[in-house]
Amino acid sequence: MSGEESLNHDAKYELHRNLADFQPSLWGNYFLQYELDPNIKAQIEALKGDMRKILVSESEKPLEKVHLIDSICRLGVSYHFEDEIEEILQNIYKNNVENGEITLNDNLCSLSVLFRLLRQQGLHVSPNVFNQFKDESGEFSERLIQDVEGMLSLYEATHMMIHGDDILEKALAFTKIHLESIANQSSHSLAIQIKHSLRQTLHKNLPRLEAHRFISIYEQDPSHNKVLLVLAKLDFNMLQNLHQKEFGNICKWWNELDVPNKLPYARDRMAEGCFWAMGIYFEPQYSKARIIMTKLIVIITVIDDTYDAYGTIDELELFTKAIESWDISCLNTLPDYMKFLYKIIFDLYIEIEEEMIKEGRVYALNYYKNEVWFFFIIYVQSYMVEARWLHDNYQPTFEEYIRVSAISSGYGLVNTTCYLGMGNIATESIFKWVSKVPKVIDAAIVLCRLMDDIVSNEFEQKRNHVSSFLECYIRQYNISREGAVQEGRKRIVDAWKDINKECLRPTDVPRPILTRILNLSRFMDVIYKDKDNYTHPEGEMKTFIKALLLEPMQF
């Protein structure tokens, strides 16, 4: 059945369509042509051995190792040296931190990098180390304006802040205003880097995008480590080839389903969904996780558009009941296009279930059946609530909106699902922890919802659409749109502080588990900073995908 025939199944179902003007896919069949280069891995292994020797070599200057580790992280190869980095930073922490305060007395740049790396590693250190850079009045010294590299490093460090870090709040305000001034001086050697940092801070950037950007910067540094540079380029190309092959296989699945033709009202965002999954986990061992997550993301995109931009209220009620029943026999009650969508969802969850059985991970299977499916049901139910609000022209209170939209954002569902393909690192205790929706996940959900609402609002309100955070806040508190946006951004800042705090030791779960939540939040900061680049991928999103999936590093 063609897309047109599928959607024209019954005249009564063609009333009151709330269509959105979505752009078609930018990529076509581009990702169907790649194969892995078998020679890269051997070269990488040899270079990794050389770098390990450099890392574990003795040094009387600990901050030299700190800068080397910083380069390794920014070049995107730290996942090869996790044990060595942990040992080095633990030794520095043991020997140079007392009662949470760094005792080293060095330049602003080095201390800022050390502070950022220790917190990045989950080690709690006080920002009091930066008091030495204040003047007699307790403000940051104007002499620092001449130390542009130091100010830039301090600015990056401030984004590790948690609640109560007043020193970092002051440092952020101080560095930002002066860096903005310097960034406008096009002749300054650091102007381009400063502009990038002001727009996209290191801590909130996706690791692969930072690696792509930093490799060229590192190469131009005359003091760069040649072994490390070659390793970073080879590793980038190896990962690019791996991701290309994975995404090509997923594109074949998507094309065989023929979703764009059968559900033409929905966003066709396969390449963008692959990019999203890669943002959550790029490492080779998480291939299966990327595949599961990509399929989930593109499917929930179609579900979103079905509830938000196409389905009638009667159709949506039928579809919601079918999901709640979770019985393939429910297909008989649905219009044709919904039968197709229901079958895709059903098949994905059967695929996940079969994968868990094949791996013999009974606890993961039980979690999947009891928790993930529960989250999927309440996710669909939240869409139904919003559809009823729109149909009945009901204006929810701010509290009602936050409660429902936190679920309809889909981030709770994504967070509960993202560990299923991670293998044995996702133990039974991890799934129990996730099921309780801990504070770090709750903060990520808030961040996601608000960033999405702020940048998507104008496009969504061009058609009949349920109220967003902005409309609800404006209406309830009699405030301007600008005031509502400021309130939303304040809550986003607070959510980041919560995420940073929950990533500090002691943590309830291992760091690789927390990193998925951190990366999901980073994706939002990158892709939803100024506009919804997922829905409108023709600008920055297209550039990002080209950088990571189409353009190999040159030697």
C-alpha positions, -999 to +999 in steps of 0.1 A: +000+000+000+014+034-009+017+063+016-011+081+000-034+050+000-024+042+036-034+077+047-066+078+027-081+047+044-114+063+055-129+097+049-138+103+085-101+100+095-091+128+071-107+156+092-088+182+113-053+172+104-028+195+122+000+192+097+035+206+103+058+218+076+087+195+082+117+195+059+125+161+041+156+141+048+189+157+036+208+125+032+189+100+010+209+068+007+243+084+015+252+061+043+249+028+024+284+028+009+310+024+036+332-005+047+357-007+076+394-003+069+411-034+084+445-018+087+437+011+110+433-010+142+468-024+142+483+010+138+462+023+166+472-005+190+509+003+184+504+040+190+484+033+222+513+013+235+537+043+229+513+067+246+509+045+276+547+046+281+546+084+280+517+086+304+532+063+331+567+078+328+578+096+360+576+134+360+585+160+387+561+184+372+525+170+377+509+199+358+527+187+326+509+155+329+477+174+335+480+193+302+488+160+284+457+144+299+437+174+289+449+171+253+441+133+253+406+140+265+399+168+240+414+148+211+388+121+218+411+092+227+408+092+265+386+061+264+418+042+255+436+053+287+409+054+314+430+034+339+461+055+334+443+088+336+425+076+368+457+066+384+475+099+375+447+121+387+442+101+418+480+106+426+478+143+420+447+145+441+464+125+469+495+146+469+482+181+461+447+184+475+441+188+513+406+190+527+393+194+492+415+224+484+443+223+457+476+232+474+496+238+442+506+274+435+508+279+398+495+300+369+458+305+363+457+284+331+472+253+347+452+255+379+420+259+359+427+229+337+436+208+368+404+219+386+383+211+356+399+176+351+396+166+387+359+175+388+355+159+354+369+127+369+344+129+397+368+142+423+354+169+445+378+199+448+370+233+462+371+264+439+389+283+467+421+278+447+410+307+426+409+331+455+446+338+450+437+356+417+415+382+435+424+417+445+422+434+479+384+441+474+376+404+469+370+408+431+390+390+404+420+411+396+420+433+365+456+421+358+441+388+347+427+405+315+463+403+301+463+365+307+438+356+279+447+319+279+443+318+317+409+335+315+397+312+288+408+281+309+390+296+340+359+303+320+359+266+309+364+255+345+334+275+358+310+252+339+318+224+363+301+244+390+276+230+415+252+247+438+271+269+463+301+276+441+299+313+445+335+318+435+328+301+401+297+323+396+319+354+400+346+339+378+321+331+351+307+367+351+343+382+351+357+360+324+327+361+301+325+399+299+363+402+291+364+373+268+335+387+248+354+419+244+386+401+232+366+379+208+355+410+189+392+417+182+396+397+151+434+402+152+438+383+185+454+349+180+428+332+204+398+351+190+384+321+171+388+297+201+373+322+224+342+327+202+338+289+201+341+285+238+316+314+245+291+296+222+299+260+232+318+252+264+340+222+265+322+205+294+288+207+275+301+198+241+297+164+225+331+146+228+333+137+190+326+173+180+353+185+203+377+159+190+370+170+154+376+207+163+406+202+186+427+180+163+434+209+139+441+232+168+465+207+184+482+201+151+491+238+148+506+239+183+544+236+178+548+217+211+522+190+202+531+153+208+534+137+173+525+102+186+493+116+202+483+136+171+487+106+147+468+084+172+440+110+174+436+112+136+437+074+131+412+068+159+389+095+145+389+078+111+385+043+126+355+054+146+341+073+116+343+041+095+327+020+122+298+045+126+294+048+089+289+010+086+265+009+115+244+038+102+244+022+067+229-009+081+203+010+100+194+031+069+188-002+051+163-012+078+146+022+075+145+020+037+131-015+037+103-003+060+097+025+036+086+048+065+090+082+046+065+071+020+041+053+043+041+080+069+049+111+049+035+135+076+064+126+100+099+139+101+124+116+083+154+120+106+173+088+102+208+103+099+200+128+127+188+099+149+221+081+142+240+112+152+220+115+184+228+079+194+264+085+186+263+114+209+252+092+238+279+066+232+306+067+205+329+039+218+333+007+197+320-016+223+286+001+224+276-007+188+246-026+198+235+002+221+237+027+193+216+005+170+189+001+196+189+038+205+188+050+169+158+029+161+141+041+193+148+077+185+135+077+150+104+057+161+095+081+189+100+109+164+073+094+143+051+088+174+056+125+184+045+137+149+015+113+149+002+128+181+014+163+175+009+169+138-014+144+122-037+120+142-073+129+149-084+127+185-104+095+179-075+078+161-051+088+189-075+074+216-075+040+197-037+040+193-032+048+230-055+019+240-036-004+216-003+005+232-017+000+267-030-034+257+002-044+239-014-071+218-008-075+181-045-083+177-052-046+184-041-039+148-077-046+137-090-015+156-066+009+140-065+029+108-040+016+082-012+041+088-014+034+126-013-003+120+020+002+102+034+024+131+022-001+157+039-030+139+072-011+138+070-004+175+060-040+183+089-054+161+115-032+178+105-043+213+105-080+201+140-074+187+152-060+220+137-088+239+153-114+217+187-097+221+184-099+259+175-136+257+205-143+233+229-125+257+215-145+287+209-113+307+178-124+325+178-093+348+180-070+318+151-088+302+130-085+334+139-048+336+130-043+300+096-061+304+087-044+337+102-010+336+111+001+300+077-009+287+060+009+316+080+041+307+069+036+271+032+034+280+033+065+302+052+083+275+024+076+250-002+084+276+014+118+282+010+125+245-026+115+247-032+139+276-017+168+256-038+158+225-069+160+247-058+194+260-055+206+225-088+191+213-107+205+242-089+239+240-078+234+276-051+256+291-032+236+316-017+251+347+021+255+349+023+226+373+001+204+352+022+211+321+055+204+338+042+171+352+030+158+318+056+174+295+085+160+315+072+125+304+063+135+268+098+149+263+108+113+258+140+117+278+128+095+306+121+068+281+155+073+264+173+073+297+156+041+309+163+024+275+199+035+268+216+009+291+200-022+275+226-025+248+257-017+270+264-053+279+275-065+313+285-031+326+247-025+330+242-048+360+210-056+378+217-029+404+221-003+376+186-011+363+172-008+398+188+026+402+175+038+368+139+026+377+138+050+407+145+080+384+174+095+405+181+132+407+206+132+379+181+117+354+154+140+367+177+170+361+185+158+326+147+155+318+141+191+331+170+204+310+157+185+279+121+197+282+130+234+288+157+236+261+133+220+236+104+243+246+124+275+244+137+270+209+107+251+194+080+274+206+079+298+176+077+270+150+051+250+169+028+279+176+025+286+138-001+258+139-027+248+165-005+234+192-006+226+229+008+252+252+045+250+260+065+260+292+065+296+279+028+300+274+019+283+307+045+304+327+034+336+310-003+330+316+001+318+352+026+344+364+015+373+342+051+378+329+065+387+295+078+362+270+114+374+277+108+369+314+096+334+309+126+325+287+149+339+314+131+317+340+135+287+317+172+294+312+177+298+350+162+264+355+185+249+329+215+263+347+203+248+379+198+214+362+234+215+350+245+222+386+225+192+397+240+170+370+275+181+379+270+174+416+255+139+410+286+130+389+310+137+418+321+108+440+309+089+458+283+080+431+256+054+432+266+040+399+299+037+378+310+067+358+303+050+324+266+049+334+265+086+344+283+095+312+253+085+292+231+110+311+258+136+308+260+130+270+223+131+266+223+166+283+253+177+261+233+167+230+206+191+241+231+219+248+246+215+213+215+208+191+189+228+209+210+258+220+195+284+196+170+264+176+156+229+172+184+216+149+169+181+149+136+192+133+154+218+111+187+200+103+197+220+072+221+243+092+243+232+121+231+196+123+241+190+087+275+205+094+280+183+124+270+151+106+293+159+077+322+166+101+318+133+120+306+110+093+317+122+059+350+140+063+380+118+074+411+134+090+439+141+065+475+133+071 
